[in-house]
Amino acid sequence: MKKMLLSISLIVVVLQSFSQERSSGNNGLVTVASASSVKETADRFIETVTSKGLTVFARIDHAVNATQQGLQLRPTEVIIFGNPKAGTPLMQDNQLSGIDLPLKVLVWEDENGKVWVTYNDPKWIAERHRLSAISANAVKGMEEGLKAMTNAVVKK
């Protein structure tokens, strides 16, 4: 009986940590639920980004690419965007931060049909690349901008 209770407790802990991972931003990721479809959310994100004067460098539809190879994938899109005025200071501080720039968001549908927007937390990028105080304002601006744009986009 104790083994069974221990097993059930372990399963509950694992399931709770999985669900928190989506909402808590573990591993440097920020994930926000969207009230719209993947396509509509991605379209709105692009509209919002461009209205702020940022450049959209690419929009990658992973599901379409998978289908072209005879594979199935739930709706999943990546939008790569940015502004050299914001990203360059980070690369001047540590050029390796360029691996995480320009910024990107993943708009995806989970196994239950729920749509999410996920992005790398700029603070995580700064920690990952050991950026100095020189980059602090740029990182803060990215963090605030991503949060504001994402929150505006996910509401219906």
C-alpha positions as CSV (number, residue, x, y, z in Angstrom):
1,M,0.0,0.0,0.0
2,K,2.8,2.4,0.9
3,K,4.5,1.7,-2.5
4,M,1.3,2.4,-4.3
5,L,0.8,5.7,-2.5
6,L,4.4,6.6,-3.1
7,S,3.9,5.8,-6.8
8,I,0.8,7.9,-7.0
9,S,2.5,10.8,-5.2
10,L,5.4,10.6,-7.6
11,I,3.0,10.7,-10.7
12,V,1.2,13.7,-9.3
13,V,4.4,15.6,-8.7
14,V,5.6,14.8,-12.2
15,L,2.3,15.9,-13.7
16,Q,2.3,19.1,-11.7
17,S,5.8,20.0,-12.7
18,F,4.9,19.4,-16.3
19,S,1.9,21.7,-16.2
20,Q,3.8,24.4,-14.3
21,E,6.6,24.2,-16.8
22,R,4.2,25.6,-19.5
23,S,3.0,28.4,-17.3
24,S,6.0,29.3,-15.2
25,G,8.7,29.9,-17.8
26,N,11.1,27.2,-16.6
27,N,14.4,26.8,-18.5
28,G,14.4,30.4,-19.6
29,L,11.1,30.1,-21.5
30,V,8.0,32.2,-21.0
31,T,4.8,30.6,-22.2
32,V,1.5,32.4,-22.4
33,A,-1.9,31.0,-23.4
34,S,-3.7,32.4,-26.4
35,A,-7.4,32.7,-26.9
36,S,-7.0,32.4,-30.7
37,S,-5.8,29.9,-33.3
38,V,-2.1,29.5,-34.1
39,K,-2.5,31.3,-37.4
40,E,-4.5,34.2,-36.0
41,T,-2.1,34.5,-33.0
42,A,0.9,34.5,-35.4
43,D,-0.7,37.0,-37.7
44,R,-1.5,39.3,-34.8
45,F,2.0,39.0,-33.5
46,I,3.5,40.0,-36.8
47,E,1.1,43.0,-37.0
48,T,2.1,44.1,-33.5
49,V,5.8,43.7,-34.2
50,T,5.7,45.6,-37.4
51,S,3.6,48.4,-35.9
52,K,6.3,48.9,-33.2
53,G,8.9,49.4,-36.0
54,L,10.6,46.0,-35.6
55,T,11.6,43.8,-38.5
56,V,10.1,40.4,-39.2
57,F,13.0,38.4,-40.6
58,A,11.1,35.1,-41.1
59,R,7.9,33.2,-40.4
60,I,8.4,29.4,-40.4
61,D,5.4,27.1,-40.5
62,H,6.8,23.9,-39.1
63,A,3.5,22.0,-39.6
64,V,3.4,22.9,-43.4
65,N,7.1,21.8,-43.7
66,A,6.3,18.6,-41.9
67,T,3.4,17.9,-44.2
68,Q,5.6,18.4,-47.2
69,Q,7.7,15.6,-45.9
70,G,4.8,13.3,-45.3
71,L,4.8,13.9,-41.5
72,Q,2.2,15.2,-39.2
73,L,2.6,18.0,-36.7
74,R,0.1,20.1,-34.8
75,P,0.0,23.8,-35.9
76,T,3.5,25.2,-34.9
77,E,5.0,28.5,-36.2
78,V,8.1,30.4,-35.4
79,I,8.4,34.1,-36.0
80,I,11.9,35.6,-36.0
81,F,12.0,39.4,-35.5
82,G,14.0,42.2,-34.0
83,N,15.7,45.5,-34.2
84,P,19.5,46.0,-34.5
85,K,19.3,49.0,-32.1
86,A,18.2,46.6,-29.4
87,G,20.2,43.5,-30.3
88,T,23.5,45.0,-31.2
89,P,24.4,46.2,-27.7
90,L,24.0,42.6,-26.4
91,M,26.3,41.3,-29.2
92,Q,28.8,44.1,-28.4
93,D,28.8,43.0,-24.8
94,N,29.2,39.3,-25.8
95,Q,29.1,38.4,-29.4
96,L,28.0,34.8,-28.6
97,S,24.6,36.3,-27.6
98,G,24.0,36.5,-31.4
99,I,23.1,32.8,-31.3
100,D,19.9,33.9,-29.5
101,L,19.3,36.9,-31.7
102,P,17.2,38.1,-33.4
103,L,14.4,37.3,-31.0
104,K,11.8,34.6,-31.8
105,V,8.5,33.4,-30.6
106,L,7.0,29.9,-31.0
107,V,3.2,29.8,-31.5
108,W,2.0,26.3,-31.1
109,E,-1.0,24.1,-30.4
110,D,-0.8,21.5,-27.7
111,E,-2.3,18.0,-27.7
112,N,-5.5,19.4,-26.2
113,G,-6.0,22.0,-28.9
114,K,-4.8,24.9,-26.6
115,V,-2.7,27.6,-28.3
116,W,0.4,29.0,-26.6
117,V,3.1,31.6,-27.3
118,T,6.5,30.8,-26.0
119,Y,9.7,32.8,-26.1
120,N,13.2,33.0,-24.5
121,D,13.1,35.2,-21.5
122,P,15.6,38.1,-22.3
123,K,16.9,37.8,-18.6
124,W,17.8,34.1,-19.4
125,I,19.6,35.2,-22.5
126,A,21.6,37.7,-20.5
127,E,22.4,35.1,-17.8
128,R,23.3,32.5,-20.5
129,H,25.8,34.8,-22.1
130,R,27.0,36.5,-18.9
131,L,26.1,39.9,-20.2
132,S,27.3,42.8,-18.1
133,A,25.5,45.9,-16.8
134,I,26.2,47.5,-20.1
135,S,23.4,45.4,-21.6
136,A,20.9,45.9,-18.7
137,N,18.8,48.6,-20.3
138,A,18.6,46.7,-23.6
139,V,17.6,43.4,-21.9
140,K,15.0,45.2,-19.8
141,G,13.6,46.8,-22.9
142,M,13.4,43.5,-24.6
143,E,11.7,41.9,-21.6
144,E,9.1,44.6,-21.3
145,G,8.5,44.8,-25.0
146,L,8.0,41.0,-25.4
147,K,5.7,40.8,-22.5
148,A,3.6,43.7,-23.6
149,M,3.4,42.5,-27.2
150,T,2.6,38.9,-26.3
151,N,-0.1,40.0,-23.8
152,A,-1.7,42.2,-26.4
153,V,-1.7,39.5,-29.0
154,V,-3.0,36.6,-26.9
155,K,-6.3,38.4,-25.9
156,K,-9.2,37.8,-28.2
